[in-house]
Amino acid sequence: MEYVRNAWYVAGFASEFGEDLRRVTILEEHLVMFRASDGRVVALEDRCPHRLLPLSMGRRIGDTVQCGYHGMTFDTAGRCVRVPGQENLPAAAFVDAYPVHERHGIVWVWMGEPEKADPDTVFDLPEFSDPRWCTHQGGALHLKAHYLNVAENLVDPAHVSFVHPTTLGNAASENVPVHVSTSGPVITAWRWIRDAPPVGFFQKFGGFSGNVDRWHYYYLHLPCTAVIDFGSADAALALPEEERDRGVRVFAIHLLTPVGPDHTIDRWLHIRNTAIEDDAASEQIDTLLAAAFAEDKAVLEAIQREEARPLKRRPIRIAIDKAPNVYRKRIRDLIEAERTRDLGAPVKPAYVHHD
């Protein structure tokens, strides 16, 4: 299967990496990862070039990894520094080392050409560093589903009324139009539901009993990081869109890791503008979000099973599929661009184009 490789992918939350060797699979590639003595996380190809035993089955010696089969040892750059029983080190005795960047308690790995890895392009939000907001890591949801289907679900407000009728949605939003913008690098879909009963999430967490104005803004950052900005405010306030901070506002962030064609890990967390230092609120939100994400899991895994069966006819597309369709095309375009190498404009061109 083909993937976008020149991109940052989440290997895990920072708390998942310590001194022990840990196998991580991203884009069907196995990595061995650990936290070095200087605190940085290291990612190496998890396969010894000698007999192909996974290095994660070996052991650490300081900041090197020793293969558990014949003792070949590799440093954090992937260079072989020891071959037991011989002094010369073969040129082919190395493993790939992957650029790693850690930010906001999240560990990212660059899976493409190392020279193109730019830490400034790692996903970020200003609210991560804003003391007026509380960031809380949730969990890691393993889905037996293709990551493209999972990502599409995260730029699709229309499904909320039907998949999450008691948690994040209700019938009041079924026929409310969805707005979509694909003009920039981030695909956005959103809608407001005005003067309607609060959904289950905000009844329990926001404490709303009367009618509210509520919103869903879905932001999909390629290749597969999603932010869902959702919230509610008393309908009497008639909040304009740009004043959402006056309501109870939550960002649910989904960090998707494509493991393989039928396995995606969704590490999720949330950022909120209320109950900033309230640990009980964090646990309550975790419980509510976990229940909603379990509903997504059931749907997405059922779709995966059906996609694996023979089709009698081509699937249809409807109006609400605008954002997912654009997303799929952009992924295809990125993959196609990585298949070839642009050598730049020739100094003395053999062909002159007039198109």
Secondary structure, DSSP 8 states (H G I E B T S, - for coil): -----SSEEEEEEGGG-SSS-EEEEETTEEEEEEE-TTS-EEEEESS-TTT---GGGSEEETTEEE-TTT--EE-TTSBEEEBTTBS---TT-B--B--EEEETTEEEEE-S-GGG--GGGS---GGGG-TTSEEEEEEEEEESS-HHHHHHHTT-GGGHHHH-TTTT--GGGTTS--EEE-SSSEEEEEEEEEEE---HHHHHTT---S-EEEEEEEEEETTTEEEEEEEEEEGGG---GGGGGGSEEEEEEEEEEEEETTEEEEEEEEEESSSTT-HHHHHHHHHHHHHHHHHHHHHHHHHHHHHTS--SS-----GGGHHHHHHHHHHHHHHHHHHS----S-SS-S-----
